[in-house]
Amino acid sequence: MSPNLTDKQMVLAFKGQQLEHGDVITFNAAKVDPKASLGTLYVKRVIGLPGDTVEARDGKIYVNNQKINENFISSSQQKNTGDWTLNSLAVKNSWRKRGNYIRVPNNEYFVLGDNRKVSKDSRYFGFVPADAIVGKVKVPFWWSTSQAKKREYQSGTS
């Protein structure tokens, strides 16, 4: 999720909350990624909700044929999104549940990492089932503030 979150950054996960487009979630990676070890959690951004159509054209993401605002990542990261449809991803990556995907299935979500060039996300492993989701991620204010001060100090800007 770089640059918005760093590897091993401490976050809070709130269970049982209604998910919306753009929410950041954590989930049990072993339930979706065949290469993930048991106990591994991934943190990704929700792009597609159940019933949504999702595709990428010219580095832009379209949900239900509407271009979404991705101001949380740089334009260079957006370009790394690629060009695809749900069905072309399913065929290319041999998702476990084979089918002709036009929409995100019921009780599943389409997620992307913010570091699009290297992220292992739904483009690679497919949809995230609702029962794999641990919760909606929030960064604790006190932690992120101290980290910001630490970064200012290390960079010599304080």
Accessible surface in RSA format (square Angstrom, percent):
REM  Atomic radii and reference values for relative SASA: ProtOr
REM  Chains: A
REM  Algorithm: Lee & Richards
REM  Probe-radius: 1.40
REM  Slices: 20
REM RES _ NUM      All-atoms   Total-Side   Main-Chain    Non-polar    All polar
REM                ABS   REL    ABS   REL    ABS   REL    ABS   REL    ABS   REL
RES MET A   1    34.79  18.0   4.66   3.1  30.13  71.7   4.66   4.0  30.13  39.9
RES SER A   2    51.29  43.3  50.39  67.3   0.90   2.1  22.16  47.2  29.13  40.8
RES PRO A   3    90.64  66.1  63.43  57.8  27.21  98.9  67.33  55.6  23.31 144.9
RES ASN A   4    68.01  46.9  40.80  39.4  27.21  65.5  19.55  47.1  48.46  46.8
RES LEU A   5    18.58  10.3  16.30  11.7   2.27   5.7  16.93  11.9   1.65   4.4
RES THR A   6    61.86  44.0  51.80  52.5  10.07  24.0  48.17  64.7  13.70  20.7
RES ASP A   7   130.11  91.1  99.30  98.8  30.81  72.9  44.81 105.5  85.31  85.1
RES LYS A   8   186.24  90.9 147.14  90.3  39.10  93.1 111.82 100.7  74.41  79.3
RES GLN A   9    31.20  17.4  12.69   9.3  18.51  44.1   3.76   8.0  27.45  20.8
RES MET A  10   130.71  67.7 124.67  82.5   6.04  14.4  94.51  80.4  36.20  48.0
RES VAL A  11    43.78  28.8  19.05  17.2  24.72  59.6  19.15  16.6  24.63  66.8
RES LEU A  12    75.62  42.1  73.89  52.9   1.73   4.3  75.62  53.1   0.00   0.0
RES ALA A  13    42.08  38.7  14.38  22.2  27.70  63.0  14.38  20.2  27.70  73.4
RES PHE A  14    83.90  42.0  80.81  50.1   3.08   8.0  83.26  50.5   0.64   1.8
RES LYS A  15   160.17  78.1 135.01  82.8  25.16  59.9  78.49  70.7  81.68  87.0
RES GLY A  16    88.49 109.1   0.00   N/A  88.49 109.1  44.55 122.3  43.94  98.4
RES GLN A  17    81.57  45.6  63.48  46.4  18.09  43.1  22.71  48.3  58.85  44.6
RES GLN A  18   147.63  82.6 132.36  96.7  15.26  36.3  52.99 112.8  94.63  71.8
RES LEU A  19    18.59  10.4  11.61   8.3   6.98  17.5  11.61   8.2   6.98  18.8
RES GLU A  20   104.99  60.3 104.48  79.0   0.52   1.2  26.39  51.0  78.61  64.2
RES HIS A  21    90.13  49.3  69.20  48.1  20.92  53.5  48.99  50.5  41.13  47.9
RES GLY A  22    28.99  35.7   0.00   N/A  28.99  35.7  19.78  54.3   9.21  20.6
RES ASP A  23    24.95  17.5  20.50  20.4   4.45  10.5   4.43  10.4  20.52  20.5
RES VAL A  24    24.55  16.2  21.08  19.1   3.48   8.4  21.08  18.3   3.48   9.4
RES ILE A  25     0.00   0.0   0.00   0.0   0.00   0.0   0.00   0.0   0.00   0.0
RES THR A  26     7.50   5.3   7.50   7.6   0.00   0.0   5.40   7.3   2.10   3.2
RES PHE A  27     0.00   0.0   0.00   0.0   0.00   0.0   0.00   0.0   0.00   0.0
RES ASN A  28    43.85  30.2  43.85  42.4   0.00   0.0   8.60  20.7  35.25  34.1
RES ALA A  29     0.00   0.0   0.00   0.0   0.00   0.0   0.00   0.0   0.00   0.0
RES ALA A  30    27.06  24.9   8.56  13.2  18.50  42.1   9.13  12.9  17.93  47.5
RES LYS A  31    94.79  46.2  77.42  47.5  17.37  41.4  56.79  51.1  37.99  40.5
RES VAL A  32     6.03   4.0   2.43   2.2   3.60   8.7   5.16   4.5   0.86   2.3
RES ASP A  33     3.89   2.7   3.03   3.0   0.86   2.0   0.00   0.0   3.89   3.9
RES PRO A  34   100.56  73.3  62.97  57.4  37.59 136.6  71.71  59.2  28.85 179.3
RES LYS A  35   164.91  80.5 130.76  80.2  34.15  81.3  89.45  80.5  75.46  80.4
RES ALA A  36    19.78  18.2   0.01   0.0  19.77  45.0   5.84   8.2  13.94  36.9
RES SER A  37    77.75  65.7  66.68  89.0  11.06  25.5  37.26  79.3  40.48  56.7
RES LEU A  38   166.60  92.8 140.77 100.7  25.83  64.9 141.16  99.1  25.44  68.5
RES GLY A  39    69.85  86.1   0.00   N/A  69.85  86.1  42.01 115.3  27.84  62.4
RES THR A  40    45.28  32.2  38.62  39.2   6.66  15.9  31.51  42.3  13.78  20.8
RES LEU A  41    99.19  55.2  74.90  53.6  24.30  61.1  74.90  52.6  24.30  65.4
RES TYR A  42    41.75  19.5  38.73  22.0   3.02   7.9  28.40  21.3  13.35  16.5
RES VAL A  43    39.19  25.8  32.19  29.1   7.01  16.9  32.19  28.0   7.01  19.0
RES LYS A  44    20.06   9.8  20.06  12.3   0.00   0.0   0.67   0.6  19.40  20.7
RES ARG A  45    23.56   9.9  23.56  12.0   0.00   0.0   0.00   0.0  23.56  14.3
RES VAL A  46     0.06   0.0   0.00   0.0   0.06   0.1   0.00   0.0   0.06   0.2
RES ILE A  47     3.52   2.0   1.89   1.4   1.63   3.9   2.94   2.1   0.58   1.6
RES GLY A  48     0.00   0.0   0.00   N/A   0.00   0.0   0.00   0.0   0.00   0.0
RES LEU A  49    35.65  19.9  35.65  25.5   0.00   0.0  35.65  25.0   0.00   0.0
RES PRO A  50    51.00  37.2  30.24  27.6  20.76  75.5  30.56  25.2  20.44 127.0
RES GLY A  51    32.89  40.6   0.00   N/A  32.89  40.6  26.01  71.4   6.88  15.4
RES ASP A  52    11.96   8.4  11.87  11.8   0.09   0.2   0.09   0.2  11.87  11.8
RES THR A  53    29.20  20.8  29.12  29.5   0.08   0.2  27.09  36.4   2.11   3.2
RES VAL A  54     4.13   2.7   0.00   0.0   4.13  10.0   0.27   0.2   3.87  10.5
RES GLU A  55    41.47  23.8  41.47  31.4   0.00   0.0   6.85  13.3  34.62  28.3
RES ALA A  56     1.97   1.8   0.00   0.0   1.97   4.5   0.00   0.0   1.97   5.2
RES ARG A  57   102.90  43.2 101.21  51.6   1.68   4.0  51.03  69.7  51.87  31.4
RES ASP A  58   127.41  89.2 102.54 102.1  24.87  58.8  38.26  90.0  89.15  88.9
RES GLY A  59     6.47   8.0   0.00   N/A   6.47   8.0   2.63   7.2   3.84   8.6
RES LYS A  60    74.95  36.6  74.29  45.6   0.67   1.6  41.41  37.3  33.55  35.7
RES ILE A  61     0.56   0.3   0.00   0.0   0.56   1.3   0.00   0.0   0.56   1.5
RES TYR A  62    38.73  18.1  37.91  21.6   0.82   2.1  11.22   8.4  27.51  33.9
RES VAL A  63     9.05   6.0   5.96   5.4   3.09   7.5   5.96   5.2   3.09   8.4
RES ASN A  64    65.41  45.1  53.13  51.3  12.28  29.6  27.85  67.0  37.56  36.3
RES ASN A  65   110.01  75.9  92.03  88.9  17.97  43.3  23.01  55.4  87.00  84.1
RES GLN A  66   126.23  70.6 124.86  91.3   1.36   3.2  42.48  90.4  83.75  63.5
RES LYS A  67   123.13  60.1  95.31  58.5  27.82  66.2  48.15  43.3  74.98  79.9
RES ILE A  68    45.44  25.9  33.95  25.3  11.49  27.7  38.61  27.8   6.83  18.5
RES ASN A  69   113.34  78.2  86.79  83.9  26.55  63.9  41.39  99.6  71.95  69.5
RES GLU A  70     8.05   4.6   2.86   2.2   5.19  12.4   1.63   3.2   6.42   5.2
RES ASN A  71   123.83  85.4  88.34  85.4  35.49  85.5  35.59  85.7  88.24  85.3
RES PHE A  72    49.92  25.0  34.33  21.3  15.58  40.6  45.12  27.4   4.80  13.7
RES ILE A  73    11.17   6.4   0.00   0.0  11.17  26.9   4.75   3.4   6.42  17.4
RES SER A  74    57.53  48.6  43.75  58.4  13.78  31.7  51.34 109.3   6.19   8.7
RES SER A  75    74.76  63.2  67.92  90.6   6.84  15.8  36.04  76.8  38.71  54.2
RES SER A  76    69.42  58.7  66.57  88.8   2.85   6.6  46.59  99.2  22.83  32.0
RES GLN A  77    32.05  17.9  32.04  23.4   0.00   0.0   3.87   8.2  28.17  21.4
RES GLN A  78    23.96  13.4  23.96  17.5   0.00   0.0   1.39   3.0  22.58  17.1
RES LYS A  79   155.34  75.8 135.76  83.3  19.58  46.6  84.20  75.8  71.14  75.8
RES ASN A  80    57.41  39.6  39.63  38.3  17.78  42.8   7.40  17.8  50.00  48.3
RES THR A  81     2.51   1.8   0.00   0.0   2.51   6.0   0.00   0.0   2.51   3.8
RES GLY A  82    32.42  40.0   0.00   N/A  32.42  40.0  32.42  89.0   0.00   0.0
RES ASP A  83   101.69  71.2  70.78  70.4  30.92  73.1  32.18  75.7  69.51  69.3
RES TRP A  84    20.72   8.3  11.37   5.5   9.35  22.0  17.96   9.6   2.76   4.5
RES THR A  85    61.15  43.5  61.11  62.0   0.04   0.1  54.87  73.7   6.28   9.5
RES LEU A  86     2.87   1.6   1.44   1.0   1.43   3.6   1.44   1.0   1.43   3.9
RES ASN A  87    48.84  33.7  48.74  47.1   0.10   0.3  10.93  26.3  37.91  36.6
RES SER A  88    53.52  45.2  42.16  56.3  11.36  26.2  47.76 101.7   5.77   8.1
RES LEU A  89     8.77   4.9   8.74   6.3   0.03   0.1   8.77   6.2   0.00   0.0
RES ALA A  90     8.06   7.4   3.40   5.2   4.66  10.6   3.72   5.2   4.33  11.5
RES VAL A  91   111.57  73.4  92.52  83.8  19.05  45.9  99.53  86.5  12.05  32.7
RES LYS A  92   161.02  78.6 127.97  78.5  33.06  78.7  82.68  74.4  78.34  83.5
RES ASN A  93    47.47  32.7  24.80  24.0  22.67  54.6   7.84  18.9  39.62  38.3
RES SER A  94    61.86  52.3  46.25  61.7  15.61  36.0  20.87  44.4  41.00  57.4
RES TRP A  95     9.12   3.7   5.40   2.6   3.72   8.7   8.61   4.6   0.51   0.8
RES ARG A  96   144.05  60.5 111.18  56.7  32.86  78.2  77.76 106.3  66.29  40.2
RES LYS A  97   123.63  60.3 115.53  70.9   8.10  19.3  95.34  85.8  28.29  30.1
RES ARG A  98   188.92  79.3 155.26  79.1  33.67  80.2  64.94  88.8 123.98  75.1
RES GLY A  99    43.72  53.9   0.00   N/A  43.72  53.9  31.80  87.3  11.92  26.7
RES ASN A 100   114.33  78.8  85.00  82.1  29.34  70.6  35.11  84.5  79.22  76.6
RES TYR A 101    26.95  12.6  23.41  13.3   3.54   9.2  20.03  15.1   6.92   8.5
RES ILE A 102   115.47  65.7 105.00  78.2  10.47  25.2 108.88  78.4   6.59  17.9
RES ARG A 103   130.94  55.0 123.88  63.1   7.06  16.8  39.99  54.7  90.94  55.1
RES VAL A 104     2.35   1.5   0.00   0.0   2.35   5.7   0.00   0.0   2.35   6.4
RES PRO A 105    35.84  26.1  24.97  22.8  10.87  39.5  35.84  29.6   0.00   0.0
RES ASN A 106   123.93  85.5 108.92 105.3  15.01  36.2  23.61  56.8 100.32  97.0
RES ASN A 107   108.12  74.6 102.79  99.3   5.33  12.8  21.67  52.1  86.46  83.6
RES GLU A 108    12.89   7.4  12.89   9.8   0.00   0.0   4.05   7.8   8.83   7.2
RES TYR A 109    30.85  14.4  30.85  17.6   0.00   0.0   0.64   0.5  30.22  37.3
RES PHE A 110     0.00   0.0   0.00   0.0   0.00   0.0   0.00   0.0   0.00   0.0
RES VAL A 111     0.00   0.0   0.00   0.0   0.00   0.0   0.00   0.0   0.00   0.0
RES LEU A 112     0.00   0.0   0.00   0.0   0.00   0.0   0.00   0.0   0.00   0.0
RES GLY A 113     0.13   0.2   0.00   N/A   0.13   0.2   0.13   0.4   0.00   0.0
RES ASP A 114     0.00   0.0   0.00   0.0   0.00   0.0   0.00   0.0   0.00   0.0
RES ASN A 115    35.71  24.6  35.71  34.5   0.00   0.0   4.05   9.7  31.67  30.6
RES ARG A 116     3.95   1.7   0.00   0.0   3.95   9.4   0.00   0.0   3.95   2.4
RES LYS A 117   154.60  75.4 126.29  77.5  28.32  67.4  72.41  65.2  82.19  87.6
RES VAL A 118   104.84  69.0  81.11  73.4  23.73  57.2  88.93  77.3  15.91  43.2
RES SER A 119    21.42  18.1   2.81   3.7  18.61  42.9   9.50  20.2  11.91  16.7
RES LYS A 120   102.47  50.0  99.99  61.3   2.49   5.9  56.86  51.2  45.62  48.6
RES ASP A 121     0.35   0.2   0.35   0.4   0.00   0.0   0.00   0.0   0.35   0.4
RES SER A 122     0.00   0.0   0.00   0.0   0.00   0.0   0.00   0.0   0.00   0.0
RES ARG A 123    30.41  12.8  30.16  15.4   0.25   0.6  16.79  23.0  13.62   8.3
RES TYR A 124    54.12  25.3  48.62  27.7   5.50  14.3  47.36  35.6   6.77   8.3
RES PHE A 125    15.34   7.7   0.04   0.0  15.30  39.8   4.98   3.0  10.36  29.6
RES GLY A 126     1.72   2.1   0.00   N/A   1.72   2.1   1.72   4.7   0.00   0.0
RES PHE A 127    15.81   7.9   5.22   3.2  10.59  27.6   5.22   3.2  10.59  30.3
RES VAL A 128     0.00   0.0   0.00   0.0   0.00   0.0   0.00   0.0   0.00   0.0
RES PRO A 129    31.28  22.8  31.28  28.5   0.00   0.0  31.28  25.8   0.00   0.0
RES ALA A 130    43.40  39.9  32.71  50.5  10.69  24.3  32.88  46.3  10.52  27.9
RES ASP A 131   110.47  77.4  80.26  79.9  30.21  71.4  46.42 109.3  64.05  63.9
RES ALA A 132     3.09   2.8   0.00   0.0   3.09   7.0   1.40   2.0   1.68   4.5
RES ILE A 133    34.72  19.8  12.99   9.7  21.73  52.4  13.08   9.4  21.65  58.7
RES VAL A 134    46.54  30.6  38.83  35.2   7.71  18.6  43.37  37.7   3.17   8.6
RES GLY A 135     3.97   4.9   0.00   N/A   3.97   4.9   3.97  10.9   0.00   0.0
RES LYS A 136    24.73  12.1  24.01  14.7   0.72   1.7   2.15   1.9  22.58  24.1
RES VAL A 137    11.56   7.6   2.31   2.1   9.25  22.3   2.31   2.0   9.25  25.1
RES LYS A 138   101.82  49.7  98.70  60.6   3.12   7.4  57.04  51.3  44.79  47.7
RES VAL A 139    55.19  36.3  32.31  29.2  22.88  55.1  32.31  28.1  22.88  62.1
RES PRO A 140    10.43   7.6   6.06   5.5   4.37  15.9  10.43   8.6   0.00   0.0
RES PHE A 141   159.15  79.6 152.73  94.6   6.42  16.7 155.43  94.2   3.72  10.6
RES TRP A 142   171.06  68.6 160.85  77.9  10.21  24.0 143.90  76.7  27.16  44.1
RES TRP A 143    53.55  21.5  52.56  25.4   0.98   2.3  37.33  19.9  16.22  26.3
RES SER A 144    40.25  34.0  34.81  46.5   5.44  12.5  24.35  51.9  15.89  22.3
RES THR A 145    46.63  33.2  41.67  42.2   4.96  11.8  41.74  56.1   4.89   7.4
RES SER A 146    57.56  48.6  50.53  67.4   7.03  16.2  44.22  94.2  13.34  18.7
RES GLN A 147    39.64  22.2  39.64  29.0   0.00   0.0   2.23   4.7  37.41  28.4
RES ALA A 148    47.79  43.9  44.70  69.0   3.09   7.0  46.71  65.8   1.08   2.9
RES LYS A 149   134.55  65.6 130.08  79.8   4.48  10.7  77.82  70.0  56.74  60.4
RES LYS A 150   107.02  52.2 100.70  61.8   6.32  15.1  55.90  50.3  51.12  54.5
RES ARG A 151   117.50  49.3 114.36  58.3   3.15   7.5  54.29  74.2  63.21  38.3
RES GLU A 152    82.16  47.2  79.92  60.5   2.23   5.3  21.24  41.1  60.92  49.7
RES TYR A 153   169.01  78.9 159.03  90.5   9.98  26.0 110.83  83.3  58.17  71.7
RES GLN A 154   123.74  69.2  86.62  63.3  37.12  88.4  37.41  79.6  86.33  65.5
RES SER A 155    78.46  66.3  41.32  55.1  37.14  85.6  48.47 103.2  29.99  42.0
RES GLY A 156    62.43  77.0   0.00   N/A  62.43  77.0  31.95  87.7  30.48  68.3
RES THR A 157   100.60  71.5  65.65  66.6  34.94  83.3  69.02  92.7  31.58  47.7
RES SER A 158   105.97  89.5  38.62  51.5  67.34 155.1  56.67 120.7  49.30  69.1
END  Absolute sums over single chains surface
CHAIN  1 A     9338.1       7350.3       1987.8       5050.0       4288.1
END  Absolute sums over all chains
TOTAL          9338.1       7350.3       1987.8       5050.0       4288.1
